[in-house]
Amino acid sequence: MEPTSPSYAQQLAAGDTSTVAAYVKSGQPWIWLTAAAISVAFIITLSLLVLTASRGLPHFWPADLVQARYVQPGAPVVPLLAEIRSQEEVTAARLLDAGLPVDPERDLYERILLKIGNRDVGGVDFRYVIADWLIDRSTPADAVVFERLEWGNFHGFLDAVEVDGNLIGGDEAWAAYQKAQRRVDALRAQIREIEKRRIGAINYEIERIRLQRRRLELDGKSPETHASEFAALDARRREQDQKYEALRAELNALNREIRRDAVRVRTVDGQVRSIPLALLVHGYRPNQMNVLAKTGHFLGKIWEFVSAEPREANTEGGIFPAIFGTVLMVIIMSIVVTPFGILAALYLREYARQGAMTRAIRIAVNNLAGVPSIVFGMFGLGFFVYFIGGGIDRMFYPEAAPAPVFGTPGILWASLTLALLTLPVVIVATEEGLTRIPRSLREASLALGATKAETLWRVVLPMASPAMMTGLILAIARAAGEVAPLMLVGVVKLAPTLPIDGNFPFIHFERKFMHLGFHIYDVGFQSPNVEAARPLVYATSFLLVLVVVLLNVSAVMIRNRLRERYKALDH
């Protein structure tokens, strides 16, 4: 039997220089290096998602309420009813620096962060305590958490429910509260529908009537010379006033009805508080909930987070306006940047003479991609908002002066600013795609009698469409996370009125909007309640990543479909 020759791996291990050189020239080391880099990037991205999810999502889980006594040496005993949010070990030296009477000979102490709620009673709703001094811990079954529209959560024990002047206590109190809360929720929905939609539409129409009257006055018309036009406006105004008075009467009746009932709650230190049900969002007994009930509560809070409006300085409620504003801004930006980027790439690659000027333009485009985003924000503020927007106001909306219409930051100017920011990415990606199209296909199309424009439209552009989508994907990924320029051209801390509603022209490009990236900055660095805001920062960050991934996946699916469609022609 003939001896077998050493394997490729054995030759490499033996240090055969010729084999090593051939292996390097084959390109396989670079393939493995690329695969390793991609794996590291994937692991980092996955770790980021896991970190944000693990820090943010537990905020929505209904934690048990722990009743205990806090016995700090040299201080009065404090009864507590709180959620345990986190636990950590701290050094005795750190606690001594904080003025706590701990044993300096001991190395470590366990510190617990408690959410005690009842901010209107104690002034704070979070507190750090030393685990050794938190004694007599229990989880009473009748402990209640009430989520309020103001002042955060209230922790206590339900004593009675006041329903239509009748006081219901004992074992029937909890069932009576749940029934009364459902009634209040229905009334709150009616009030919200009247205030935001019906009265909002009336106010919008009244403002239009005012501006139309002002327009007539600017045109030199007066009630004496053009009585019919002014009379028609006055009639419309009276009609809107009558509708408003009717809605106000209905709204007053609903407000009296919603303020009728209340709950009497006893705190852990024995104080009794009466809370109107109109101020409560939800109430639950976490210590009586099993895993299935807590899971249902968790999913409900997640839905509230993505579908409701924020409250309590953005530390409570949901972030739907920020999600809506982010997605709408990215869509408008994509609609604007795609045709301009493609046309610019077409001109540079297919029409412009390839010389020093064209090379200079390409260098300028590449350098534009490295300009800090805040510079684009300053340009957008000066050019789009003040110059173009101010010009539109002077030309089409003089009756609104001195209040600006388009001459103020809004979602349109924010989208155009980000379109400029991401334009170099689309141009470069499209040019690369056009370069990959074989020249023979262009010549074959021209030989068959097609014009150059027909060749570009029917042959070149369809085959380059996957590259265009790649540029758009990169543009979306960058635009969705930008914050600095948006602070100058349209984004605000709170904008409960969406840029899209039922009032003509339905899409209001001049309105300001909320953005997930700015919401993260505002909650993380501008919130007056740091401990309450911290998990929401992680949850919002996780959601922003999911929104970006969803937008990118949609674009990737379109790109892959186009790539499969034109694969045969490409080869």
Salt bridges, closest charged atoms under 4 A:
ASP64 OD1 - LYS294 NZ 2.68
GLU83 OE1 - ARG85 NE 3.41
GLU83 OE2 - HIS155 NE2 3.96
GLU88 OE2 - ARG111 NH2 2.38
ASP120 OD2 - ARG148 NH1 3.04
ASP125 OD2 - ARG119 NH2 3.47
ASP132 OD2 - ARG106 NH1 2.49
ASP136 OD2 - ARG69 NH2 2.67
GLU147 OE1 - LYS301 NZ 2.79
ASP159 OD1 - ARG266 NE 3.36
ASP164 OD1 - ARG260 NH1 3.96
ASP185 OD1 - ARG188 NH1 3.07
GLU193 OE2 - ARG197 NH2 2.48
GLU193 OE1 - ARG198 NH1 3.88
GLU205 OE1 - ARG208 NH1 3.81
GLU205 OE2 - ARG236 NH2 2.56
GLU207 OE2 - ARG210 NH2 2.72
GLU217 OE1 - ARG214 NH1 3.66
GLU229 OE1 - LYS221 NZ 3.55
ASP234 OD1 - ARG213 NH1 2.87
GLU239 OE2 - LYS243 NZ 3.74
ASP241 OD1 - ARG237 NE 3.14
GLU245 OE1 - ARG248 NH2 2.77
GLU250 OE1 - ARG198 NH2 3.93
GLU257 OE2 - ARG183 NH2 2.57
GLU257 OE2 - ARG260 NH1 3.46
ASP261 OD2 - ARG183 NH1 3.05
ASP261 OD1 - ARG260 NE 2.84
GLU304 OE1 - LYS301 NZ 3.04
GLU304 OE2 - ARG311 NH1 3.59
GLU309 OE2 - ARG192 NH2 2.84
GLU309 OE2 - LYS196 NZ 3.46
GLU312 OE1 - ARG119 NH1 3.39
GLU350 OE2 - ARG442 NH2 2.76
GLU399 OE1 - ARG215 NH2 3.24
GLU431 OE2 - ARG349 NH2 3.37
GLU431 OE2 - ARG362 NH2 2.85
GLU443 OE2 - ARG439 NE 3.24
GLU482 OE2 - ARG478 NE 3.27
ASP501 OD1 - HIS508 NE2 2.70
ASP501 OD2 - ARG511 NH1 2.79
GLU510 OE2 - HIS508 ND1 3.91
ASP522 OD2 - LYS493 NZ 2.82
GLU531 OE1 - ARG534 NH1 2.60
GLU564 OE2 - LYS567 NZ 3.09
ASP570 OD2 - ARG436 NH2 3.32
